[in-house]
Amino acid sequence: MGDTRIPTRLDEPARILMWDASQVGLLVAFVFLGILLKDPITWIAAGLVVAHVLGKFTGGRHRRFLLHWVYWHLPFGSGFTRTPPSHLREFIG
């Protein structure tokens, strides 16, 4: 029984080097935007900063934290027609 290993990080999201896949996708989008605008150095730097801020904001939280944060804090609707707005906290029934 002493040789049995129990994995503790089984459900972690995919990582590329030290970044989550969402951070890498954001960085790649900024790189392509920089190539299209013919100013890649500036946009790579901006992408690194935005990816770092995203990593600090969502670090240690569940995978859909950013989606939940956007739903609760930004003023646009979610497109759900049968659910009440997020600011209504009391339900009848």
Secondary structure, 3 states (H helix, E strand, C coil): CCCCCCCCCCCCCCEECCEEHHHHHHHHHHHHHHHHCCCHHHHHHHHHHHHHHHHHHHCCCCCCHHHHHHHHHCCCCCCCCCCCCCCCCCCCC
